[in-house]
């Protein structure tokens, strides 16, 4: 069968690539065409558009790129119409993907499957109407979403487990490198590492990285190492790093986390990855005009937390410094609290264990692939 996949960022590329591998195991005749990334391309099929050319985040960024966004949407719709897939598989990225779902459903072009459901429990809950109308099957990777969709909105979904948990477990089983070997391979010294995961988009990096870097002078006994995002080049990072002794490790975030003592992490999938590696973290999310966004967050967001760790555990396991609460002083205090020997470190690790229990079943891509193929057959 033919599968058309659409992702909008690096984490979607990773999750979709594993789903594609699982689909190939269940459906030996699987063909793929996609808006995606390098990892998906490695699995096979036709890359129509790379996510780095479609990923726009933030109101002003989206506004200034509207012509490009509309061109990409038109291209995607035309390509799906011409290729006639059996299923269109949407991965997160709701602003773009829900519009595609509406088009595919209205024109009876294919089954619409949503893998990694839109986070409408956080905001824009009204999108449930579009999902009920346009999505044939929704696949959740967050356990608390079951109650939200099924009990609150009476829309049955498939909870398939969390692919990030699978990916971290698989990496950890096969990773044999020592700390010293990791440091030598990446040109680091032998001080313990504090990892910086500053986001995968340029706007996130611009807002978060400079603030994170201010901790380098406060904690000189540690070496700070930045996880390079797949679609971001050294030239862009160089604008913020300048002459600072900050090393960048590209396309090796899991190895960095496996060797880190602590981390400063921009909210997103990275917070969950960091927790699954048992690395204590401070969640950081800077925004322009911080007091305004802080107020807006309290007024608009429908959830208590922004990090996946806290949402899954349903309690504050990791500190969240967002908008107006993301200050140098708070960052210093929270980082100090989770370093070796500090009381907050052990408390956080216990919270990580509770979060793992909540995630539950393994093999998310395999579970999803089997259900998708069964529905199509």
Secondary structure as the mmCIF struct_conf table of DSSP 4:
data_model
#
loop_
_struct_conf.conf_type_id
_struct_conf.id
_struct_conf.beg_label_comp_id
_struct_conf.beg_label_asym_id
_struct_conf.beg_label_seq_id
_struct_conf.end_label_comp_id
_struct_conf.end_label_asym_id
_struct_conf.end_label_seq_id
STRN STRN1 UNK A 2 UNK A 6
BEND BEND1 UNK A 9 UNK A 9
HELX_RH_AL_P HELX_RH_AL_P1 UNK A 10 UNK A 26
TURN_TY1_P TURN_TY1_P1 UNK A 28 UNK A 29
STRN STRN2 UNK A 31 UNK A 36
HELX_RH_AL_P HELX_RH_AL_P2 UNK A 38 UNK A 43
BEND BEND2 UNK A 44 UNK A 45
STRN STRN3 UNK A 46 UNK A 50
HELX_RH_3T_P HELX_RH_3T_P1 UNK A 51 UNK A 53
TURN_TY1_P TURN_TY1_P2 UNK A 54 UNK A 54
BEND BEND3 UNK A 58 UNK A 58
HELX_RH_AL_P HELX_RH_AL_P3 UNK A 59 UNK A 64
TURN_TY1_P TURN_TY1_P3 UNK A 65 UNK A 65
HELX_RH_AL_P HELX_RH_AL_P4 UNK A 66 UNK A 83
BEND BEND4 UNK A 86 UNK A 86
STRN STRN4 UNK A 87 UNK A 91
BEND BEND5 UNK A 92 UNK A 92
HELX_RH_AL_P HELX_RH_AL_P5 UNK A 94 UNK A 106
TURN_TY1_P TURN_TY1_P4 UNK A 107 UNK A 108
BEND BEND6 UNK A 110 UNK A 110
STRN STRN5 UNK A 111 UNK A 115
BEND BEND7 UNK A 116 UNK A 116
TURN_TY1_P TURN_TY1_P5 UNK A 120 UNK A 122
BEND BEND8 UNK A 123 UNK A 123
HELX_RH_3T_P HELX_RH_3T_P2 UNK A 125 UNK A 127
HELX_RH_AL_P HELX_RH_AL_P6 UNK A 128 UNK A 134
BEND BEND9 UNK A 136 UNK A 136
STRN STRN6 UNK A 137 UNK A 140
BEND BEND10 UNK A 141 UNK A 142
TURN_TY1_P TURN_TY1_P6 UNK A 143 UNK A 144
HELX_RH_AL_P HELX_RH_AL_P7 UNK A 145 UNK A 146
HELX_RH_PI_P HELX_RH_PI_P1 UNK A 147 UNK A 152
BEND BEND11 UNK A 153 UNK A 153
STRN STRN7 UNK A 158 UNK A 159
HELX_RH_AL_P HELX_RH_AL_P8 UNK A 163 UNK A 174
HELX_RH_AL_P HELX_RH_AL_P9 UNK A 179 UNK A 185
TURN_TY1_P TURN_TY1_P7 UNK A 186 UNK A 187
BEND BEND12 UNK A 190 UNK A 191
HELX_LH_PP_P HELX_LH_PP_P1 UNK A 192 UNK A 192
STRN STRN8 UNK A 193 UNK A 197
BEND BEND13 UNK A 200 UNK A 201
HELX_RH_AL_P HELX_RH_AL_P10 UNK A 202 UNK A 213
HELX_RH_3T_P HELX_RH_3T_P3 UNK A 214 UNK A 216
TURN_TY1_P TURN_TY1_P8 UNK A 217 UNK A 218
TURN_TY1_P TURN_TY1_P9 UNK A 220 UNK A 221
BEND BEND14 UNK A 222 UNK A 222
STRN STRN9 UNK A 223 UNK A 228
TURN_TY1_P TURN_TY1_P10 UNK A 230 UNK A 231
HELX_RH_AL_P HELX_RH_AL_P11 UNK A 234 UNK A 241
TURN_TY1_P TURN_TY1_P11 UNK A 242 UNK A 243
BEND BEND15 UNK A 244 UNK A 244
STRN STRN10 UNK A 247 UNK A 250
BEND BEND16 UNK A 251 UNK A 251
HELX_RH_AL_P HELX_RH_AL_P12 UNK A 253 UNK A 258
TURN_TY1_P TURN_TY1_P12 UNK A 259 UNK A 259
STRN STRN11 UNK A 260 UNK A 266
BEND BEND17 UNK A 267 UNK A 268
HELX_RH_AL_P HELX_RH_AL_P13 UNK A 269 UNK A 276
TURN_TY1_P TURN_TY1_P13 UNK A 277 UNK A 278
STRN STRN12 UNK A 280 UNK A 285
BEND BEND18 UNK A 288 UNK A 289
HELX_RH_AL_P HELX_RH_AL_P14 UNK A 290 UNK A 300
BEND BEND19 UNK A 303 UNK A 304
BEND BEND20 UNK A 306 UNK A 307
HELX_RH_AL_P HELX_RH_AL_P15 UNK A 308 UNK A 313
TURN_TY1_P TURN_TY1_P14 UNK A 314 UNK A 314
BEND BEND21 UNK A 315 UNK A 315
BEND BEND22 UNK A 318 UNK A 318
STRN STRN13 UNK A 319 UNK A 322
HELX_RH_3T_P HELX_RH_3T_P4 UNK A 323 UNK A 325
HELX_RH_AL_P HELX_RH_AL_P16 UNK A 328 UNK A 337
TURN_TY1_P TURN_TY1_P15 UNK A 338 UNK A 338
BEND BEND23 UNK A 339 UNK A 339
TURN_TY1_P TURN_TY1_P16 UNK A 340 UNK A 341
HELX_RH_AL_P HELX_RH_AL_P17 UNK A 343 UNK A 359
BEND BEND24 UNK A 362 UNK A 362
HELX_RH_AL_P HELX_RH_AL_P18 UNK A 364 UNK A 376
#
